Amino acid sequence: MTRRNWFIVIAAYCSILVGAWASTQLQTDFSLTTLSARSSKDYQNYKTYAKRFPISKDGLVVSIGNEAKFDSRKSFFVLEELRLDLLRIKGVKNALAITSVELPQRSLFGTDLRLILRLDDENRFEKHFSKINSFTDVTPKFLSDDRKASRIFLTVDWSKVSLTQIKTAVAKYAFTEVHFMGKEVFSNELKQSIKTEMVLLPLLAGAVLLFLFFLWFRDVRSLIVVASVLAINLSLLSVVFYLGGIKIGLLTSTTPLLILVLSFSDIVHILYKYKRLNAGSIQERILEMMKPLRLPLWLTTLTTALAFGLFFITGISEIAEFAFATCVGILFAYLTARYLLPLLLLMYRVRPFKKKSAFSSSAEWLIRLLRAKRSVVLVAALVLIFVSASVIALFKINISYHQSFGADTAIGRALRFSDAHFEGVRTIEVILESKHGLDSETISKVDLIEKELIQHYGCRTVFSVNTAVKRLNRYNHFGKASRFTLPAEFDEKFLDDLKEYRKELGLINAMTDDEKLYRIVGRLPDIGSAKAFKKNQNLQAKLNLLKDANHSIFISGFSFVKDQSTTRVTSFILLGIALSLLVATCVIGLAFRSFKIAVISFFPNLLPVLFGMALMNWVGIELNPTTAMALSIILGLALDDTIYFLSTIKRATELEPSDSIELSLRENTFPAAVTSIILMIGFGILMLSSIESNRNIGILVATMLLIALISDLVILPALLRVFWNKRT
């Protein structure tokens, strides 16, 4: 090797150290804005009105399950004791439970604050507990209907206390189950899970991948070469993330995996071609190896880069960042395969196969299968029609908290517990703008919206300005729970009192200071974005009937905007996949100067994508940005194998079409099968993940890799034998 070659190799290995350092400096961002369509009207409305209402970032909800039920004075004493213990922790500013809720009550001597549940006397407890359900604005928030669950709401200064301290205090009590919910908790646990998933699982998958590679190649030197190139590619990608200021988000976190898959496919094809050559020196074998591989390497890079480059048209910065990082990673994968890999083969003096390679008998079996080419084509056509019909009939984009966080995760268990025992984790917000401010007409419209949310949308609880109105009416009637209703008339004094005690009544969360903007918040269990979309359409139609010259009404809220963003992003990814397939088909047609080959190559690459979408419907996996990216991974790998297969045919100009197809099967069965099987097992490891979306990717990719392999080694040759019988 020349000095120049040594310099290239040393610099490449040094990039691993630089990449390892860069990876420790990367930041994560899995917040709403990571998938927000900032140019959309829904997002802008949400950001505009959300700033005008107070947002608590230091809240923590402790949800407690108790098989013995909260229905005795003793059980509530234990709950109150826990609340007081939590309040003693430095950094816990407030702790509120059903045992500490005080409501203002008018009396002959003025205003008193009275507990809704008294524990100082057994008789008083029984009297208060029998009326607990009449406080419909309080009890459902703190106590479940079956009395097996209760909640404590904490206000926490996270700079002075840790979650571990709070968990330790709660652990002293023998409750059946305890869950913690809050923005800080979710953020910390999600970040911890992501760090674990991005370190342990990739290491395990990489170890299994390299072990299986060694199992088939039986060559330590080849193993070192593969590991080196993959490590260099991922390291260079980390540097790109660092220099480009790209954060690890829901989409960009899949880029390393994508580059790993695509580069591994090219490496296996190159190594297999090289190790089959026995004659000549190493330099001569490398030159002979690279000649026929230049076209497929260039084509696979071009088609894949164009495919992901199309994501730039979305206009969403997060998708554009993903497209940029992926395209640069694809370029690095090409450069290392084209120029670095031959140098490593030379440096490590990789030897050829000592015996007949694996899957050679499989190639001969596939050649015999070609004799039944028309039957294969017919079966493929029927399968294509079946999966297409399934996709068309059941197609829907859906995202749910339950699918995002599995039942075996702390977050997932907390969400499911809230849905089962309390008002639910999904919110729906209706925003009403009134030109005349707070008056009887506004209150009347809010009441109609509340009824719609409860009776038809499925909300378990609703909070609005009317909640404050009902609270004031109850107060004016000496705290009688039965008077938690809208008053028959609204005089000027009532409205003045409502504004004066806005903070005490909770009005600041439902009405802005200028009395122009009103928020109606409904809560319900997680139903998924697909069902919510239909409900929102029906709700908006009803809201349109309430609009007039003085009132405008629209749907908004975190869940609504997140659903809209997720649907839009997923649609863009699916559009990008469709355009990618069309562009790749056109490029193949131009490269091989054959319209017929372009059309023939289209269907074997379409089948794995359609089958993946059908599989999601069959097994209940949601179609969302993460699973849509799994489809793009499969398309990229399927395109690679198709191009390598067709390139072999193009080279064999002296052979008859049928003979060139058989030659291509003999040369490409081993690398295609080895790549697919190793990646199937590698991606299968993701099924061990604690994150539901990663498990879904493992199921999808492992299954679709098998379909892609069958498409390229069975369906593509059969289509060529039936429809391509003349060389151009």
Secondary structure, DSSP 4 states (H G I P E B T S, - for coil): --HHHHHHHHHHHHHHHHHHHHHHT--B--SGGGG--TTSHHHHHHHHHHTTS---SSEEEEEEE-TT-S-SHHHHHHHHHHHHHHHTSTTEEEEE-TTT-EEEEEETTEEEEEESS--S-HHHHHHHHHTGGG-TTTHHHHB-TTSSEEEEEEEE-TTT--HHHHHHHHHTS--SEEEEESHHHHHHHHHHHHHHHHHHHHHHHHHHHHHHHHHHH--HHHHHHHHHHHHHHHHHHHHHHHHTT--B-TTGGGHHHHHHHHHHHHHHHHHHHHHT--SS-HHHHHHHHHHHHHHHHHHHHHHHHHHHHGGGGG--HHHHHHHHHHHHHHHHHHHIIIIIHHHHHHHHTPPPPSSPPTTHHHHHHHHHHGGGHHHHHHHHHHHHHHHHHHHHHH------HHHHS-TTSHHHHHHHHHHHHSS-SEEEEEEEEESS-SSHHHHHHHHHHHHHIIIII--SEEESHHHHHHHHHHHHTTT-GGG-S--S---HHHHHHHHHTHHHHTGGGTB-TTS-EEEEEEEE----HHHHHHHHHHHHHHHHHH-BTTEEEEEESHHHHHHHHHHHHHHHHHHHHHHHHHHHHHHHHHHHT-HHHHHHHHHHHHHHHHHHHHHHHHHT---SHHHHHHHHHHHHHHHHHHHHHHHHHHH-TTS-HHHHHHHHHHHHHHHHHHHHHHHHHHHHGGGG-SSHHHHHHHHHHHHHHHHHHHIIIIIHHHHHHHH--S--
